[in-house]
Amino acid sequence: MKPTNILIVDDTAENIDLLKAVLESRDYAVKTAVSGAEALKSIEESMPDLVVLDVMMPEMSGYEVFQPIRQKPQTALLPVVMLTALDPSSEKVKGIEAGADDFLSKPINQAELLARVDSLLRIAGLQKEIADKNRELLQLNQDLEKKVAKQVEEIESLNKLKRSLPADVATKIVSDKQEGLLQPHRKEITIAFFELRGFGNLVMDREPEEVMIILSEFHQILGKLISQFNGTVQRFSCDEIVIFFNDPIPVDNAPMQAINLAKRFQTAFTNLKVRWSQKGYNPSLSIGVGVATGFATLGMMGFEGREDYTAIGAVTEIVSRLCREAKAGEILMDVRTQSRLYADSGAKPRGSIMFKDIDKSIEAFKIAQ
């Protein structure tokens, strides 16, 4: 345990010897100074726990020594007992007004000195404990403010991302601190393009409320499958849905995931049409699906307040053309996608598909329902 250090400041050797003997009898560690300048230097070098300060000294009086002690923040609460042989009534008032913690008259009553010192040290200990608690509380408040500010920033980032990414993908990007994934970058991806055929006739022939029910069921089933197969919705409208695989979240064998999603949804869509028929809707709807794999540059694009996660590259054009060429219930894919599938995937050659407006053709493969 650290000993209690007391500094005695007095220009008279006999007084120092007496005070030192009294205080050391209580096992206090005592330092001494014979002048005000020496006392201030000692305090600066090693902070004592308490100062016993004589008022009457040459060069600097006790009051002159006391003033800089109280003016410095680090010593402002340092306990100081002032001693004087002058008129105790007037000197005591003067000393207390100057900020002394206690005041004793010479000759010193040893028992009173020890009692006053013990009392001031207890008070100083309580003050230190309170100061430590206040610093601890201040640190806790600062840490809490930083934590709240960080959480607010994460919530704002999450809300922004949720406008263009699925909620689970946005949450993962924010929680894993992977916002860099949204910066423009080049990566191989697989894109699945779903088109709901016959939507225009549906809107023209049915009441809006009925169209809403049909679309809601269509999107709910596809949405569950997208999450199950780790896809990311890039574009979403009433009759078209574009889904990325392998970005921004990496996916093992993205082409296989995309094809499996398409096959599962074709089956689910067939069952959904049966339910619609049972409800009396009988909408003349079908699904065309295109899947393509290739390199693209990906990132957030748009304007302030409205950004979407998008891809730029030939693969986006290819998948769009494949989808539009697909017959009802057919999944069309490019060569790169087909080459990544398992042998039992059911993919068969479909022949060349010509992109008339750009004078280019690609080899396509199909999986029929």
N, C-alpha and C positions, 0 to 999 in steps of 0.2 A: 504493500500500500504506500502510495506517495506521501512523504511527510508534509505537514503544513509549514509553509515558509513565511516568516515574518521579517520585515525589514525595519530596523530601528534607525532613526535619523536624529542625531544629537551631536552637538559640537563639544560636549563635555565627556571626557573619558569615564569619569566616575559614574555618571548617569547611564552611559552605555553598558558598563559592567553590571550595574545593578539590574537594569531592565533585562539584559541578556540572561543573567542568572535566574531571575524570576520566571521568564518565559521558557527557558530550557528545562526548568524543573517540571514543566508540563509536557515535555518531549517535543516542543516546537523546534523546528530548524530555524536558526536565527542568522540573519546577515546584518551588517551595520554599515552606516555611512556617516561621515563627520561634517558633511556640508550638503546644501540643497542640490548643487550641481552633481555631486557624486551620487546622491540619492536618485535623481532623475536618470542618470546613466545606468545605474544598477537596475532600475525598474524596466528600462528599455531592453537591457540585455537579458534579464530573467524576471518574469512577472511574479511578484510575491503574492501570497494570499491575503496579506494585511500589512498596513504600514502604521508604525507608531512614530509620530512626527512631532518634534519639539517646535514650539512657536518662535522662540527667541534664538536666532542664529545669525552670525555675521554673513555679509554678502547677500544672502537670500534668506528672508524670514520663512517661517513655516507656511504662512499664507501664500507667499510667492512660489513656493514649491508646490503647494496644493493646487493652484490654478491650472497649470498645464496637465496635471493628473486628471482633473475633471473635464478638461476640454477635449482630450483624446478619446475616441469611441472605445478603444481597447482597454482603457483604464478608468472609464467614467464611473463604473460601479465598484472600483477597488475600495475595500473598507479602509478608512483612515481614522485613527485615534490621535487627537492632538493633545499635547501636553504643554502646560505653562505654569510659571511661578508668579505671574502677574495676577491682578484682581480677577478672581475666578468668575464673578458674576458678569462683568462686562466682556471679558475674553471669551467666555462660553457662548454668549449671544453672538459675538462676532464670528466665532468659529463655526457655529451651527449655521449662521446665515451664509457663510462661505461654502457650505456643503459638507462639512465634516460629519462623519457618522457618529462620533462620540467625542467627549471632551473631558480630560482629567486634570486636576490641579496637582502641582508639586507641593510638598513631597508626596510621592506616589504611595497610595495604599495598595500593597501587593495583592491582597484578596480582591479588592475592587478592580484592579487592573486585569487580573485573570478572569474575573466574572464578565467584565466588559468585552474582553477579547474573545472569550468563548461564545458569548452571545452574538457578537458581530460575525464570527466565522460560521455559526449556524445559519444566520440570516443570509450570508453570502452563499452558503451551500444551497439554500433553498432558491435563491435568485438564479444561481447557475443551473439548477435543475429545471427551473421554469424556462430559462433561456434555451436550454438544450431541447426541451419539449417544444418550444415555439419554433426552433429551427427545424426540428423533426416534422412538426405539423406543416411548416412552410414548404419543406421538401415534398411532403406527401401531396400538398395542394398543387405544387408545380408539376409533380408527376401525373396527378389526376388531370390537370389541365392539358398536359401533353397527350395523355391517353385519350381524353375526350376529343381534342382537336384531331388526333389521328383517326379516331373512329368516325368523326364527322366527315373527314376527307375521304375515308374508305366508303362511307355511305354515299357521298356525292359521286365518287368514281363508279360505285356499283350501280347507282340509279342511271348514270350516263350510259354505262355499258349495257344495261338491261334494255335500253331503247334499240340496241342493234344486235345484241347477242342473247342467246338463251340464258335464263336466270342462273342455271347451274354452272354454265361456262363463265359467265360474268363473275359469279361468286368465287370460283376457283382462281381466276386471274387476279382478283383483288386480294384474296386471302393468301395466295402464294407469291404475291408481289411480282407478278409476271406481266406488268403493263407493257414491257418491251415487246411482247408478242404482237402487240397491236400496231407497232411501228412498221412502215413499209419494209417488206422482206420477200425474198424469193424462196419458193418451196414447192415440192411436188404434192399435189392434192388430187383427190377424186371428187367429182361433182355429180350429184344425182338431181335430175330435173324432172319434176312431176307436173303434168298438165291435165287438168280436169276438162275433158271434152264434152261439148254440149251445154256449157254453162250459159251461153248467150240465149239459147232457146229456153233454158230453165227460167231465166229471169223474165223473159217475155211472156211465158205461158203460166207462171205461178204467182201467187201472192207473195209479197216480200217476206212475210212472217214464215211461210213455208220454206222459202229459199234459205232463210236464216237457220232454220232447224236442220235442213239437209247439209248445209255447209259446216255447221257446228259439229255435227257427228263425224263428217268427213275429216275435219281438222283435228278433232280430239284423238281419233284413232291413229292418224299419221303422226301427230305430235308425240304420243306415247312411244311409238316405234323409233322415231328419230332419237329420242333420249336413250332408249334401250341399245341402239346401235352406235352411240357416241357421235352422232352427227351434229352439225351446227347450222342452223337456219340462216341462210344469207339473204334470201328474198322471199317475201310472203305476200300473196294477194289472194283474191277469191278463187282464182282458177289456176294459179301457178305457185309452186313452191320449189326453191332452189336450196340444196343442202350441200355443205362442205364436209369432207372427211379428211382428217389428218391436219387440220389447222382451224382455229388457233391451238386446239388441244391435239397432241399427237395420238394417232390411232394405228394399231397393228393391222397390217394388211387392209388398208383403206378400201381398195377395190372390192374385196370380198365382203366387207361390211356394207358397202353401198348396194351391192347386188342382193345380198341377203335381206336388206331392208326393203328393196324394191319387190322382191318375191313375196315377202311376208305381207306387204301392203296390198299387192294384187289379190292375194287370197282374202285378206280382210275386207277389201273393197267389194269382192264378189259376195261375201256374206252380208255386207252392209246393204247392198242392192236388194238382197232378199228381204231384209228387215224393212226397207223402204216400201217394197212392194206389199208387204203384209200390212203396213200402215196406210196403204192406198195412195202413196206418192207416185210410184212408178216413174221416176225421172229418167229420161233417156240420156244417161251419162256413161262415160267410159274414161279409162286412164291410159295416157301414153307416158312412157318413162324413157329417159335417155341417161346414160352413165358414161363419163369420160374421165381419163386420168392424164395429167400432164403438169408441167411446171407453170407457175403463175406468180405474179407479184401481188402480195396481199397487204392490206392495211385499212385504216379508217379513212373514209372519204366522205365529203359532204361540205356543209357550212355550219357556222356557229349555231348550236342548239339542235342540229340534226345531222348526225353522222351515221354512216352504215359501214359495216365491215364487208369489204368487197374484194374481188379478185380481178386482175387484168391479165389477159393472156389468151392464146388461141384456144385453150381448153374450154373456156367459157362459151366461145362461139360454136365449137364442135358439139358440146353437150346440148346446146339449144337446138341445133339442127337435128341431132339424133332424136331428141324428144319429139320434134314435130313430124319426123318421118315414121316414128313408131306407130304401128297399128293398135287398135283397141286391145288391151290385155297383153301387149308386147313390150319387152324391155330390150332396147337397143344399146349397144356399147361399142367403144372403139377398140382397136387392136391392143393398145397398151393395157386397158382394163382386162380384156379377155386373157391376156398372157399371165395375169396375176391370179387367175381363178383356179380352183381345184379341178381335177379331171372330171369329176362327176357333177360339175355345176350346171350342165345342160345347155351350154352355149353352143350355137351352131352358126355357120357363116350366113350372112344375110345379103352379101354382095356389096358392090360399090354404091356409095351415096354421093351424088354430085351436088356441090354447092354452086348453083348456077350463077349467082351474082358475083362470085369471086373466082370462078373458073377453077375449082379445086374439088377433088373427090377424096373420100376416105373409105377404107374397108370397114364394114360394120358386122357385128355379130348380134345374134338375138337369143332371147330366152322367152319362149311363149308360155302363157298360162296353161 
